[in-house]
Amino acid sequence: MIQTDILIIGAGPCGLFTVFEAGLLKLRCHLIDSLPQPGGQCSEIYPKKPIFDIPAYPEILAGELTDKLMEQIAPFKPGFTLGERAEFIEKDDEDQFIVTTNRGTKHRAPVIAIAAGLGCFEPRKPPVEDLADYEDKGVEYIIKDPEFYRGKKVVISGGGDSALDWTVFLADGVAEEVTLVHRRSGFRGHPDSVQKVMDLAEAGKINLVVNCEVTGVGGEGKLEKVVVKHKTDGEKEIVADHWVPLFGLSPKLGPIADWDLNINKNSIEVDTLDYQTNVPGIYAIGDINTYPGKLKLILCGFHEATLMVQSAFKRIYPDKNLVLKYTTVNGVNGFE
């Protein structure tokens, strides 16, 4: 059982900044996210997309924003449960919430902050027959640990930043063989990543297969091959230990929809006094919440997180007097 002061559902920018604001009040945080790394959409969907409305940064890449937030919260030593989805919630005899993930990991806290962005991200799966039979037996939709692919023959499908970046990474002495399959000849990713892939293909360090799609999978008990179909040249088989289709993620509210919260069009209704939901002790901040005048901006989520932790402190320590202390005066004192 993981015990903490504030259990944060979602490790995107708003969830991460919550750790900082809570830390200033000496509150410890633990974060749960279904993605394999912190950063939410910023890390998984558009890490190289520039953001222009973060104070003091005329321009910052989404992935760099995540790095900066991780650096900012490091003194407060947050815990992370990554690659797992918050599934069930219950209350114990001491008025604490217990949240269990889809993998059975249990967390306990007096306060929950839902900072799940657009919800729980689920991979967009290609329409390939018998695909489910090979899931976790050679077919993966998210790369959690690159070492898992060391010395293996890997086929990646997709044309965005995620597919390009993982192709470059795995080709750099990790996988035995990397094949990138894309249904078009052009790519949607960052020009720098596209150029790296083209250079690797020209140098013979990866197999680049364009105007082509994976249409079949095969193997005895585990993935051993994929079938690709070219627009003009027909079908051929590629020997593979792993196939990673990276076609993006589809946001869904997921199990949170069953937590007896007031939901309005896939968003959680909150009170703007402190962004608490209809369930005392459960708050919602960032893109996941809704209220009159709501703007879905990272900047607004930061503001919501700041007010939310003030209310959370009073809930956890009702008899303590909370005095606002400016960081310009007190500095940032991390945890031992």
Secondary structure, DSSP 8 states (H G I E B T S, - for coil): -EE-SEEEE--SHHHHHHHHHHHHTT--EEEEESSSSTTTHHHHT-TT-EE--BTTBSSEEHHHHHHHHHHHHGGG--EEEES--EEEEEE-TTS-EEEEETT--EEEESEEEE--TTSEEEE-----TTGGGGBTTTB-SS-S-GGGGTT-EEEEE-SSHHHHHHHHHHHTTTSSEEEEEESSSS--S-HHHHHHHHHHHHTTSSEEEESEEEEEEE-SSS--EEEEEETTTEEEEEE-SEEEE---EEEE-GGGGGSS--EETTEEE-BTTTTB-SSTTEEE-GGGEE-TT----HHHHHHHHHHHHHHHHHHH-TTS------HHHH------
